[in-house]
Amino acid sequence: MQNSIFERQTRPVHPGEVIADLLEELDMTQTQFAVALGVSRRTVNEIINGRRPLTVDMAIRVGKAFGNGPGLWLNLQQKVDIWDAMQSHQEDYAKVPVLSSTESDA
């Protein structure tokens, strides 16, 4: 999985995009969703627009609301985070050596 993220040419789908699609299917506004989650509309809006990452707390809330648990949401966010970091620090990461353990003659 990790290698496929490193090799991607385009940014993975932000969890906010998925939330927006689900809200549209449910004919629910961001405000209604925010009230259901117990957070501000601004928080929901920033996540949906990809300006804010989905935190563990929000993943738990969203997972409970949609009935699919936090794992899916955290995985989506993790893919975005790894891809963003690779884009920002690719040259630095290329300099990090691969370490391997060797058996000692004891």
Contacts in CASP RR format, 6 or more apart in sequence:
PFRMAT RR
TARGET T0000
AUTHOR 0000-0000-0000
METHOD contacts of the structure
MODEL  1
MQNSIFERQTRPVHPGEVIADLLEELDMTQTQFAVALGVSRRTVNEIING
RRPLTVDMAIRVGKAFGNGPGLWLNLQQKVDIWDAMQSHQEDYAKVPVLS
STESDA
2 82 0 8 1.000
5 12 0 8 1.000
5 79 0 8 1.000
5 82 0 8 1.000
5 83 0 8 1.000
5 86 0 8 1.000
6 82 0 8 1.000
6 86 0 8 1.000
8 83 0 8 1.000
11 80 0 8 1.000
11 83 0 8 1.000
11 84 0 8 1.000
12 76 0 8 1.000
12 79 0 8 1.000
12 80 0 8 1.000
12 83 0 8 1.000
13 76 0 8 1.000
13 80 0 8 1.000
14 50 0 8 1.000
14 76 0 8 1.000
14 77 0 8 1.000
14 80 0 8 1.000
15 47 0 8 1.000
15 54 0 8 1.000
15 59 0 8 1.000
15 62 0 8 1.000
15 73 0 8 1.000
15 76 0 8 1.000
15 77 0 8 1.000
15 80 0 8 1.000
16 47 0 8 1.000
16 48 0 8 1.000
16 49 0 8 1.000
16 50 0 8 1.000
16 54 0 8 1.000
17 48 0 8 1.000
17 50 0 8 1.000
18 76 0 8 1.000
19 33 0 8 1.000
19 44 0 8 1.000
19 47 0 8 1.000
19 48 0 8 1.000
19 62 0 8 1.000
20 48 0 8 1.000
22 66 0 8 1.000
23 29 0 8 1.000
23 30 0 8 1.000
23 33 0 8 1.000
23 48 0 8 1.000
30 41 0 8 1.000
30 44 0 8 1.000
30 45 0 8 1.000
30 48 0 8 1.000
31 41 0 8 1.000
31 44 0 8 1.000
33 44 0 8 1.000
33 65 0 8 1.000
34 40 0 8 1.000
34 41 0 8 1.000
34 43 0 8 1.000
34 44 0 8 1.000
36 65 0 8 1.000
37 44 0 8 1.000
37 58 0 8 1.000
37 61 0 8 1.000
37 62 0 8 1.000
37 65 0 8 1.000
38 61 0 8 1.000
39 58 0 8 1.000
39 61 0 8 1.000
43 52 0 8 1.000
43 58 0 8 1.000
46 52 0 8 1.000
47 53 0 8 1.000
47 54 0 8 1.000
47 58 0 8 1.000
53 77 0 8 1.000
53 80 0 8 1.000
53 81 0 8 1.000
54 62 0 8 1.000
54 73 0 8 1.000
54 74 0 8 1.000
54 76 0 8 1.000
54 77 0 8 1.000
56 70 0 8 1.000
56 74 0 8 1.000
58 73 0 8 1.000
59 69 0 8 1.000
59 70 0 8 1.000
59 71 0 8 1.000
59 73 0 8 1.000
59 74 0 8 1.000
59 77 0 8 1.000
60 69 0 8 1.000
60 70 0 8 1.000
62 70 0 8 1.000
62 73 0 8 1.000
63 69 0 8 1.000
63 70 0 8 1.000
63 71 0 8 1.000
63 72 0 8 1.000
63 73 0 8 1.000
86 93 0 8 1.000
END
